[in-house]
C-alpha cells in the first residue's frame, strides 16, 4: 500500500502504478484529491486522477463520503490480490478525509479469489496427450509462476518430463542455476543456445508467460515448429500474440498440479543430447568474467562474496541484462526488477522496500549511473533507515543500452546517450550519509568489495565500466530470436543508413 498527495503526488505515482500493472504486482494506492466542492475548477493541485490511471489499474474508486471507505478498502485489497494481481487506486477528496465515520468492526479484506478452472479436466487431458506425444518438449515459464509460488511444481514437472526449462526475466530462479534442465533466460538478451532450443522444440508448454516481444522476438518465427500449450490466469493473454494449439485459463499452481497428476515420464534422451550440443556450440559468453571491474566480473564477484539468501534488485539497462545473465538466482522470490515497463529508477526504492520487508537480509541493488540519477534522492532515505543495502553502481558515464542501440542499429549516431561530465557518486553518497568506495581507486578491488559487503548497514560501491562494453547476445529489432548477435558476430552487423 502507498499514499500520495493530490496533483503532483498522483502524477509522480503513475509510473509506479503502471509498473505494478505490467508486472502483476498487488498494490493499493490511496491518493488525495481537492475538496469535492472544488472538483472541476482547476483548483490548486487538482488533476483528474481516475481518468489518468484508468488504463493502468485493475480498478479505481472515487470516494464521495467517508461511509464508503470501509467497503472500498475491502474491495481494493481483495481485487489487488485476486486473479492476476495488480494495482487498485482509491481517490479521496480532502473534505472526505476529515469526515468522521463510526465502524461496528474493523474493515477486513476477504481472501483473494484464485481462478483455478481445474474442473476443465478435458483440457488437461489433452495437454498431457500433447506432451506425451512430444519428442522435443520445452517449458517456458513467466512471472505468473512466481506470483503463484509454483516454481517447485515447475521443477517437478520438468523432471517428470525430462524437458528443458527457459525463463523470462521475471521468472529467473524458477529452477536452481545448476539444474541440468535449466537453459536460462530466453529472448532479446538470452543465450543463443536457449533461443535455438525453442526454435527446435515440437511442443512448448508456456505457463504464466505472456509472450512479450522482448521474450519471443519476431512472433511468427518463435517456436515455429511447436504445438503450443498456453496456461495463464489472465484470459486476455491467451492468443493475444501467439495463437496456441491449446489454451487453458487457469492459475499456474492449480494447472501444474493437474498436469503432474496426468503427465508420465517420456524418453527425451536424444533431445537432451541435442540441447547439450546446442549449449556447447552457442554458449552464453561472459568475457573477462575473472576481472572484478568488468560487467560479468562484478556480478560474479558479488554473487561469490554476498550471502546466498541475498535479495537482488536492479534498475533498467545494460547492468540489468548482465545481472540476469550472470547472477546465480536460487530463489525467484528474492529477485526484484522492472520487466514490462522497464523503469529506470526502480532499483533503489525497490531495495528499500525489500529491506523494510526483510530487515535481516542483505539487499544487493545493481544500478547504472543513468538509472541511479533518476531516484538518487532516495540515498537520504537509505541513510535514515540505516538499511543493509549495498548499492552497486556500474558507471560507464553513459546510458549504456541507449548508446549500444544507437551504435549497432543507427549508424553510430549517439544522441543524449553519453555524459559530458560524470557524477562523483562516492561524494554524493557520502554527502547523504551513506558510506561509499570507488573500486577504481582501491589497490585491490575485490578486497574493497568484500569489506563493503561484510559491513552491516548501507554502502555504495562505484564500479568503473568501460564505455564500449555492450550487453550481448542481442536480437536486432524485427528479427527472430535465433538471429541474435553475439560477441563474435556483432561487428558483422551492417548498420542501416538513417534518414
Secondary structure as the mmCIF struct_conf table of DSSP 4:
data_model
#
loop_
_struct_conf.conf_type_id
_struct_conf.id
_struct_conf.beg_label_comp_id
_struct_conf.beg_label_asym_id
_struct_conf.beg_label_seq_id
_struct_conf.end_label_comp_id
_struct_conf.end_label_asym_id
_struct_conf.end_label_seq_id
STRN STRN1 UNK A 2 UNK A 4
BEND BEND1 UNK A 6 UNK A 6
TURN_TY1_P TURN_TY1_P1 UNK A 7 UNK A 7
HELX_RH_AL_P HELX_RH_AL_P1 UNK A 8 UNK A 22
TURN_TY1_P TURN_TY1_P2 UNK A 23 UNK A 24
STRN STRN2 UNK A 27 UNK A 33
HELX_RH_3T_P HELX_RH_3T_P1 UNK A 36 UNK A 38
TURN_TY1_P TURN_TY1_P3 UNK A 39 UNK A 42
TURN_TY1_P TURN_TY1_P4 UNK A 44 UNK A 45
HELX_RH_AL_P HELX_RH_AL_P2 UNK A 49 UNK A 53
HELX_RH_3T_P HELX_RH_3T_P2 UNK A 54 UNK A 56
BEND BEND2 UNK A 58 UNK A 58
STRN STRN3 UNK A 59 UNK A 63
BEND BEND3 UNK A 65 UNK A 65
HELX_RH_3T_P HELX_RH_3T_P3 UNK A 66 UNK A 68
HELX_RH_AL_P HELX_RH_AL_P3 UNK A 69 UNK A 81
BEND BEND4 UNK A 82 UNK A 84
STRN STRN4 UNK A 87 UNK A 93
HELX_RH_AL_P HELX_RH_AL_P4 UNK A 94 UNK A 97
TURN_TY1_P TURN_TY1_P5 UNK A 98 UNK A 98
BEND BEND5 UNK A 104 UNK A 105
HELX_LH_PP_P HELX_LH_PP_P1 UNK A 109 UNK A 113
TURN_TY1_P TURN_TY1_P6 UNK A 118 UNK A 119
HELX_RH_AL_P HELX_RH_AL_P5 UNK A 121 UNK A 133
BEND BEND6 UNK A 135 UNK A 136
STRN STRN5 UNK A 137 UNK A 141
HELX_RH_AL_P HELX_RH_AL_P6 UNK A 143 UNK A 147
TURN_TY1_P TURN_TY1_P7 UNK A 148 UNK A 149
HELX_RH_AL_P HELX_RH_AL_P7 UNK A 151 UNK A 161
TURN_TY1_P TURN_TY1_P8 UNK A 162 UNK A 162
STRN STRN6 UNK A 164 UNK A 167
HELX_RH_3T_P HELX_RH_3T_P4 UNK A 169 UNK A 171
TURN_TY1_P TURN_TY1_P9 UNK A 172 UNK A 173
BEND BEND7 UNK A 174 UNK A 175
TURN_TY1_P TURN_TY1_P10 UNK A 177 UNK A 178
TURN_TY1_P TURN_TY1_P11 UNK A 180 UNK A 181
STRN STRN7 UNK A 182 UNK A 185
BEND BEND8 UNK A 187 UNK A 187
TURN_TY1_P TURN_TY1_P12 UNK A 188 UNK A 189
BEND BEND9 UNK A 190 UNK A 190
HELX_RH_AL_P HELX_RH_AL_P8 UNK A 192 UNK A 200
BEND BEND10 UNK A 202 UNK A 202
STRN STRN8 UNK A 203 UNK A 207
BEND BEND11 UNK A 208 UNK A 208
HELX_RH_AL_P HELX_RH_AL_P9 UNK A 213 UNK A 216
BEND BEND12 UNK A 217 UNK A 218
HELX_RH_3T_P HELX_RH_3T_P5 UNK A 219 UNK A 221
TURN_TY1_P TURN_TY1_P13 UNK A 222 UNK A 225
STRN STRN9 UNK A 227 UNK A 232
BEND BEND13 UNK A 233 UNK A 233
HELX_RH_3T_P HELX_RH_3T_P6 UNK A 235 UNK A 237
TURN_TY1_P TURN_TY1_P14 UNK A 238 UNK A 239
BEND BEND14 UNK A 240 UNK A 242
BEND BEND15 UNK A 245 UNK A 245
STRN STRN10 UNK A 246 UNK A 249
BEND BEND16 UNK A 250 UNK A 250
HELX_RH_AL_P HELX_RH_AL_P10 UNK A 252 UNK A 260
TURN_TY1_P TURN_TY1_P15 UNK A 261 UNK A 262
HELX_RH_AL_P HELX_RH_AL_P11 UNK A 269 UNK A 281
BEND BEND17 UNK A 282 UNK A 282
TURN_TY1_P TURN_TY1_P16 UNK A 287 UNK A 290
BEND BEND18 UNK A 291 UNK A 291
TURN_TY1_P TURN_TY1_P17 UNK A 292 UNK A 293
BEND BEND19 UNK A 294 UNK A 294
HELX_RH_AL_P HELX_RH_AL_P12 UNK A 295 UNK A 305
BEND BEND20 UNK A 306 UNK A 306
TURN_TY1_P TURN_TY1_P18 UNK A 308 UNK A 309
STRN STRN11 UNK A 311 UNK A 314
BEND BEND21 UNK A 316 UNK A 317
HELX_RH_AL_P HELX_RH_AL_P13 UNK A 318 UNK A 326
BEND BEND22 UNK A 327 UNK A 327
BEND BEND23 UNK A 330 UNK A 330
HELX_RH_3T_P HELX_RH_3T_P7 UNK A 332 UNK A 334
STRN STRN12 UNK A 335 UNK A 336
BEND BEND24 UNK A 340 UNK A 341
TURN_TY1_P TURN_TY1_P19 UNK A 344 UNK A 345
HELX_RH_AL_P HELX_RH_AL_P14 UNK A 346 UNK A 357
TURN_TY1_P TURN_TY1_P20 UNK A 359 UNK A 360
BEND BEND25 UNK A 361 UNK A 361
STRN STRN13 UNK A 363 UNK A 368
HELX_RH_AL_P HELX_RH_AL_P15 UNK A 369 UNK A 374
BEND BEND26 UNK A 375 UNK A 375
TURN_TY1_P TURN_TY1_P21 UNK A 376 UNK A 377
HELX_RH_AL_P HELX_RH_AL_P16 UNK A 378 UNK A 385
TURN_TY1_P TURN_TY1_P22 UNK A 386 UNK A 386
STRN STRN14 UNK A 389 UNK A 395
BEND BEND27 UNK A 397 UNK A 397
STRN STRN15 UNK A 398 UNK A 398
HELX_RH_AL_P HELX_RH_AL_P17 UNK A 400 UNK A 409
BEND BEND28 UNK A 410 UNK A 410
TURN_TY1_P TURN_TY1_P23 UNK A 411 UNK A 412
BEND BEND29 UNK A 416 UNK A 416
STRN STRN16 UNK A 418 UNK A 418
BEND BEND30 UNK A 420 UNK A 421
HELX_RH_AL_P HELX_RH_AL_P18 UNK A 425 UNK A 432
TURN_TY1_P TURN_TY1_P24 UNK A 433 UNK A 433
STRN STRN17 UNK A 436 UNK A 438
HELX_RH_3T_P HELX_RH_3T_P8 UNK A 439 UNK A 441
BEND BEND31 UNK A 443 UNK A 444
HELX_RH_AL_P HELX_RH_AL_P19 UNK A 445 UNK A 454
BEND BEND32 UNK A 455 UNK A 457
STRN STRN18 UNK A 459 UNK A 464
TURN_TY1_P TURN_TY1_P25 UNK A 467 UNK A 468
BEND BEND33 UNK A 473 UNK A 473
STRN STRN19 UNK A 474 UNK A 474
HELX_LH_PP_P HELX_LH_PP_P2 UNK A 475 UNK A 476
TURN_TY1_P TURN_TY1_P26 UNK A 477 UNK A 478
HELX_RH_3T_P HELX_RH_3T_P9 UNK A 481 UNK A 483
STRN STRN20 UNK A 485 UNK A 485
TURN_TY1_P TURN_TY1_P27 UNK A 487 UNK A 489
HELX_RH_3T_P HELX_RH_3T_P10 UNK A 490 UNK A 492
#
